[in-house]
């Protein structure tokens, strides 16, 4: 018996045709074949070749037995086993753990699939078409991801029967937002416009301004927030911007708004006389200049200020 070419072959179907070459100096009287102790028909071809087609192969190794008898008086017999491996190409049976992700910097990336195949397949993960060292399991985990971990990921699944690649997914690594410029405290005249601005670093940023730390300002969702006309309710308020993306959020330092008032002095109940061109904040001290000397018969009527667009008179013990 001559070793057939099919010995040790791998097939992907449940049936296979095996060819052997059988010669003997006395001539070959017969060649028979069996599989799983059941006879299999043998067809004689040319050049001393014999063929048998086996159906119903089991997964894994299969042994087909050939027996030849020569034409001598003793009917010498030889038996030769042929091994065929019936395998199944790899198939990805579950890929829910393999999808596009936007992951925060410093977090853990986990990708995974489930696959079948006979023999059991091996795995190799890739990033940007380059093999990832030691990434040879059905799942891949990378702790503390950084910007250079972003890219296109996929896994190759392979056994002796075939090879398949998963879908490719895009992994984006996003850094948490960082405040690089806090809004500045402002001193503005009552009734005028004021703008607070924050500068932040990061991708896909959103903004939300708050007043006095907990009052969300509707529509204030840009890096700059403008109050078109300040009112007395804005005086001494603080303004904070919360900057957010998929990696987290950060709040700016609070910026305080101090409103300034025009102040005049009425020395004798007549026309209001301006003290100077300065603007005074709430609780500030106003000094009467020398050109308005105090007389013993002087009547002090109070301070007249413009508040919210209208003049108001404040007694001496009530400071704007």
C-alpha positions in Angstrom: 0.0 0.0 0.0 1.2 3.5 -0.9 0.4 6.4 1.5 -2.4 8.3 -0.1 -2.2 12.0 -0.6 -5.3 12.5 1.6 -3.8 11.1 4.8 -4.1 13.8 7.4 -6.1 16.1 5.1 -8.5 18.6 6.5 -11.9 18.8 4.9 -14.8 21.2 5.5 -17.6 19.0 4.3 -19.1 16.0 6.0 -18.2 13.7 3.0 -14.9 13.1 1.3 -13.4 11.0 -1.5 -10.2 9.2 -0.6 -7.8 7.8 -3.3 -5.1 5.3 -2.6 -2.6 3.5 -4.9 -2.2 -0.2 -4.3 0.4 -2.5 -6.1 1.7 -5.9 -5.5 4.2 -8.1 -7.4 1.6 -10.9 -7.5 -1.2 -8.5 -8.4 -4.0 -7.1 -6.3 -7.0 -9.3 -5.9 -9.2 -6.9 -4.0 -9.4 -3.7 -2.1 -12.1 -3.0 0.5 -12.8 -0.1 2.7 -14.7 0.5 6.0 -15.6 3.5 8.1 -16.9 3.2 11.7 -16.9 -0.6 11.1 -19.3 -0.2 8.2 -18.3 -1.2 4.6 -17.7 1.5 2.0 -17.8 0.9 -1.7 -14.5 1.0 -3.5 -14.1 1.9 -7.2 -11.0 0.8 -9.1 -9.5 3.5 -11.3 -6.6 3.7 -13.6 -2.9 3.3 -12.6 -3.7 1.0 -9.6 -5.8 3.7 -8.0 -8.8 2.9 -5.8 -11.4 5.4 -4.6 -13.8 5.4 -1.7 -16.4 8.1 -0.9 -17.1 8.4 2.8 -20.2 10.2 4.1 -21.3 11.3 7.5 -17.9 12.3 8.8 -17.7 13.3 12.4 -16.1 16.6 13.4 -12.4 16.1 14.3 -10.3 13.1 13.3 -11.9 10.3 11.2 -10.1 7.1 10.4 -10.9 5.2 7.2 -9.6 1.6 7.0 -8.4 0.1 3.6 -7.7 -3.6 3.3 -5.9 -5.1 0.2 -5.5 -8.8 -0.6 -2.9 -9.9 -3.2 -3.3 -12.6 -5.9 -0.8 -15.0 -4.4 -1.8 -18.5 -3.2 -1.6 -17.2 0.3 -3.9 -14.3 -0.3 -1.6 -12.0 1.7 -3.5 -9.1 3.3 -2.4 -5.6 4.2 -4.4 -2.9 6.1 -3.8 0.8 5.9 -5.6 3.5 7.9 -6.2 7.0 6.4 -7.0 9.9 8.7 -9.1 12.8 7.6 -9.9 15.8 9.8 -13.3 17.2 9.4 -13.3 20.8 10.6 -15.6 23.8 10.7 -14.6 27.2 9.6 -14.5 29.9 12.3 -17.7 31.9 12.7 -18.4 34.9 14.9 -21.5 34.0 16.9 -21.8 37.1 19.0 -20.4 40.6 18.5 -22.4 42.8 20.9 -19.2 43.5 22.8 -17.6 45.0 19.6 -19.0 48.4 18.7 -17.9 52.0 18.2 -17.1 53.7 21.6 -16.2 57.1 22.9 -14.4 56.4 26.1 -13.1 58.8 28.7 -9.3 59.1 29.1 -8.1 57.0 32.0 -11.0 54.5 31.9 -10.8 50.9 30.8 -11.5 49.7 27.3 -13.0 46.3 26.8 -13.9 44.7 23.5 -15.1 41.1 23.0 -16.7 38.6 20.7 -17.8 35.0 20.8 -16.7 32.6 18.0 -17.1 28.9 17.1 -15.1 26.6 14.9 -13.5 23.1 14.8 -10.8 23.0 15.8 -11.2 25.7 18.4 -10.1 29.0 16.8 -7.3 31.3 17.8 -7.7 35.1 18.1 -5.5 38.1 17.3 -6.6 41.7 17.9 -5.5 44.6 15.8 -5.4 48.3 16.1 -5.0 50.3 12.9 -4.1 47.1 11.1 -1.2 46.4 13.5 -1.1 43.4 15.8 -1.6 44.2 19.4 1.0 42.4 21.5 -0.4 39.5 23.6 -4.0 40.3 22.5 -4.8 36.7 21.7 -8.1 36.0 23.5 -11.7 36.4 22.5 -11.7 39.7 24.5 -9.3 42.6 24.7 -8.9 44.9 27.7 -6.8 48.0 28.0 -6.7 49.8 31.3 -6.1 53.5 31.7 -6.6 54.4 28.1 -4.8 57.5 26.7 -5.2 59.5 23.5 -2.8 57.2 21.6 -5.1 54.2 22.2 -7.7 55.7 19.9 -8.1 54.0 16.5 -9.7 51.3 14.4 -10.0 47.9 16.2 -10.9 44.4 14.9 -10.1 40.8 15.7 -9.0 37.9 13.4 -10.4 34.4 14.2 -8.5 31.5 12.7 -8.2 27.7 12.7 -6.8 25.1 10.4 -9.9 25.2 8.3 -10.2 29.0 7.6 -9.9 32.5 8.9 -12.4 35.3 9.4 -12.2 39.0 10.6 -14.7 40.8 12.6 -16.2 44.1 11.7 -14.0 47.1 12.4 -14.9 49.6 15.1 -13.8 53.1 15.9 -12.6 53.8 19.4 -12.4 57.5 20.4 -10.6 58.5 23.6 -11.9 61.8 25.0 -10.1 63.8 27.7 -12.1 65.4 30.5 -12.7 69.1 30.0 -10.2 71.5 31.6 -10.7 75.1 32.5 -7.8 77.2 31.1 -9.4 80.6 31.6 -11.8 81.5 34.4 -14.4 84.2 34.1 -13.2 87.5 35.6 -15.0 89.5 38.3 -16.7 92.5 36.9 -17.6 96.0 38.2 -20.2 97.6 36.0 -22.6 100.6 36.1 -26.1 99.6 37.0 -28.3 99.2 33.9 -25.5 98.5 31.5 -24.4 95.3 29.7 -21.9 92.8 31.2 -20.3 89.7 29.7 -18.6 86.8 31.4 -16.4 84.4 29.4 -14.8 81.0 30.2 -12.0 79.3 28.3 -12.0 75.5 28.3 -9.9 72.8 26.7 -11.4 69.5 25.4 -13.5 68.0 22.6 -17.3 68.2 22.1 -17.7 70.6 25.0 -21.1 71.9 26.2 -21.5 74.9 28.6 -24.1 75.8 31.2 -23.9 79.0 33.3 -25.3 79.2 36.8 -26.0 82.1 39.1 -25.1 82.0 42.7 -23.9 78.4 42.3 -27.2 76.7 42.0 -29.5 78.7 39.8 -29.3 77.4 36.2 -29.6 80.3 33.7 -31.9 79.3 30.8 -30.3 79.6 27.4 -26.8 80.4 28.8 -25.1 77.5 27.0 -22.1 79.2 25.3 -18.6 80.0 26.4 -19.7 83.6 26.9 -22.7 84.8 28.9 -24.1 88.3 28.5 -26.5 90.2 30.7 -27.9 92.9 28.4 -29.2 95.2 31.2 -28.1 94.7 34.8 -30.6 95.2 37.6 -30.1 95.6 41.3 -30.9 91.9 41.7 -27.7 91.1 39.9 -25.6 93.1 42.4 -23.1 90.9 44.4 -24.1 87.8 42.5 -21.6 85.2 41.4 -21.6 83.4 38.1 -20.1 79.9 37.3 -19.9 78.0 34.1 -20.1 74.2 34.1 -18.2 72.7 31.1 -19.1 69.1 30.2 -18.3 66.4 27.6 -18.6 62.6 27.5 -15.5 62.2 29.8 -16.9 64.4 32.7 -17.5 68.0 33.8 -15.7 70.8 35.5 -16.8 74.1 37.0 -15.1 77.4 36.6 -14.2 79.6 39.5 -17.1 81.9 40.5 -17.0 85.4 39.1 -18.6 88.2 41.2 -20.6 91.0 39.7 -20.5 94.3 41.6 -22.8 97.1 40.4 -21.8 100.7 40.6 -24.2 103.7 41.3 -24.1 107.4 40.6 -24.3 109.3 43.9 -25.2 113.0 44.4 -25.2 115.2 47.5 -28.1 117.7 48.3 -26.6 120.1 50.9 -29.6 122.3 51.3 -32.7 120.7 49.9 -32.2 122.3 46.6 -30.7 121.0 43.4 -28.7 117.8 43.7 -25.0 118.5 43.4 -22.7 115.8 42.1 -19.9 114.8 44.5 -17.6 113.7 41.7 -17.6 111.5 38.7 -16.9 108.3 40.6 -19.2 105.3 40.8 -19.8 103.7 44.1 -20.7 100.1 44.9 -23.2 98.9 47.4 -21.9 99.5 50.9 -19.2 101.9 49.7 -18.1 105.1 51.6 -18.8 108.5 50.0 -16.7 111.4 51.2 -18.3 114.9 50.9 -15.7 117.2 49.2 -14.7 120.6 50.7 -16.7 122.6 48.2 -19.8 121.6 50.1 -18.9 122.7 53.6 -21.1 121.8 56.5 -23.0 124.6 58.2 -24.6 124.5 61.6 -28.0 125.3 60.1 -27.5 122.8 57.4 -30.3 120.3 56.7 -29.1 116.9 55.3 -31.8 115.4 53.1 -29.9 112.2 52.1 -28.3 110.6 49.1 -30.0 110.6 45.7 -29.0 107.8 43.5 -30.2 106.4 40.2 -31.3 102.8 40.8 -32.9 100.6 38.1 -33.3 103.7 36.0 -35.2 105.7 38.5 -34.0 108.2 41.2 -34.4 107.2 44.8 -33.6 109.2 48.0 -31.8 107.3 50.7 -31.5 108.6 54.3 -28.1 109.1 55.8 -28.1 105.8 57.5 -29.1 103.8 54.4 -26.3 103.5 52.0 -26.9 102.1 48.5 
